Amino acid sequence: MYLSQKTQLRLANLITIIAEGEKKTEIFRQVLAEQKMFEPYTAFKRLDQLRTGELTTSDLVDFLMDNKINASKAQADYLFQKLDQNRDGRITYPDFVKSILPKEDSRLRQIASLRDSYALEINMLLPTEVEWGLSKVFYQEIQNYNSIATAQEILTGSADFTSLDAFRCIDQTFLGYITIETLSDFLKYNGVRLSFDDLLAFFRVVDKDADGKINYSELLEAITFTPDYFKQERQFIDELRNSRERIIQLEKEKEELNALIRSKERIEELKKSREYLEQLEDLKKSREKIEQLEELRQSRERLEELKKSREKYEDLKNSRDNLQDLKKSRERLEDLKKSRERLNQLEELRKSRQQMEELEELKKSRERQAQIEELKKSRERLEDLRKSREKLQQLEYERKNQEKMEQLKNSRERIEELQKQRKRMEELKTYQEVLELQKKERQEMDLKRSQERLQELKKSRERIDQIEALRKSREQEKTMQEMKLSREKIEQLRESELRIQQLENQHRNLERSRQLEKIERDLEYERQRSQERIKRLELEAEIERKERERAIEDEINFVQSRIYDTPKRRY
């Protein structure tokens, strides 16, 4: 269903009113930006009397009242919506800058944004030309609201008007959105010709996301001042998407942290294994030293034995058979010594192998524990994902139910609005005649006021030049004071850095002393162990020596007994 020619003309009239209003406000924005004393942050502080960092409707109303501009609640709400660029329910400094600075002249915008801010106390007004320019921008927005509201009432009062049909009349190519070309074609078809700048101004007002396309919800808000009903749902869906992305990022970060923790644990295990290997090497070295000592002792004992054997050899020259027996006994003793040394080496090798096997078993058990923990974490993540999916399904089901209920409510409200609009049409006819007379009177009054204000501006410019000279001198004094303060702060920072370095050095020295104490304790413990082992080895060596001496004595006794028992030869 399409609109009639009359309603299409009304729709084109509303579009031209919106575009012309935006062009007028742009002119006042440029006039405000040309003022040398205008600086956006000080203007924001002028409105923000409580210094909260945000503006409310009451702040805007107080500013308008100070400049003798009366605004109704609807007008103040419209002005608040115009200044709230990101639609978050609060006017911050970035929102204020975007709405106040010129949008067509980038040079003026840059000049105004680069001006230096100056101090402005609470309940203090801006310079007269800046105060007048800012109030004029707000007053023009209120006038735009009045003209748009009247055109909207005329458009919505037509019997065959629906917002969907209005969108379809403009979007005849069924793209699902409105472009500058389709809008210009619609206006030309209805006998209205707007320039390209006017069309850009209309898009600047209506196209909220600034993507160069006007969707149905944006056109509905511009035509009927009704907000986007699906905005909350879209925000909710965006929040869900952001939460999913955050969950994925957190999971990745957890995995990275787990990997780091595992790597740290592996590094610690490797360090411990290295320390253990170093201890083993130290033990090996100590054992080698002990073996060398034993060999020296054995060599000494051998020398003593050789001396004794030489003495015995002088005594026993005549007994060669006994000497052969002694040689055999010596060979046997040497074989026994070698066998004992081999047994000791084998025992040490067995102990070292057992320790290595225990280390490998510990490594395997730790790896198994890490795998079990990873499996537990993966199961918990799967359960969380299942729960999130169930919640999303429930939310989608509730959203569909809400859409159905809102559609029923909208249909009922439209029926009631059509009945009310018929009554309003009769009242609007009389109201339009009164408005036209008021407009003519207002235009005459505005011309007079503009002439008076131009004269005041000339005087104020002369005052501004004087104020700027004073401001520059004050700024120079402030910069000198700030330089002195900055130098003092730099000296304080240097002193604090030196103190911090001293404390860090002390802390490092303490840590090193602690580490040295630990190392000394470990060395003492190892020394005690090595001493105990040396004592044991000495005892074993003494026992073996005594046994050898006993065996040699027994052999000597046996040889002597043979010598004395041999019969004398007869010659």
Secondary structure, 3 states (H helix, E strand, C coil): CCCCHHHHHHHHHHHHHHHHHHHHHHHHHHHHHHCCCCCHHHHHHHHCCCCCCCECHHHHHHHHHHCCCCCCHHHHHHHHHHHCCCCCCCECHHHHHHHHCCCCCHHHHHHHHCCCCCCCCCCCCCCHHHHHHHHHHHHHHHHHHHHHHHHHHHHHCCCCCCHHHHHHHHCCCCCCCECHHHHHHHHHHCCCCCCHHHHHHHHHHHCCCCCCCECHHHHHHHHHCCCCCCHHHHHHHHHHHHHHHHHHHHHHHHHHHHHHHHHHHHHHHHHHHHHHHHHHHHHHHHHHHHHHHHHHHHHHHHHHHHHHHHHHHHHCCCCHHHHHHHHHHHHHHHHHHHHHHHHHHHHHHHHHHHHHHHHHHHHHHHHHHHHHHHHHHHHHHHHHHHHHHHHHHHHHHHHHHHHHHHHHHHHHHHHHHHHHHHHHHHHHHHHHHHHHHHHHHHHHHHHHHHHHHHHHHHHHHHHHHHHHHHHHHHHHHHHHHHHHHHHHHHHHHHHHHHHHHHHHHHHHHHHHHHHHHHHHHHHHHHHHHHHHHHHHHHHHHHHHHHHHHHHHHHHHHHHHHHHHHCCCCCC
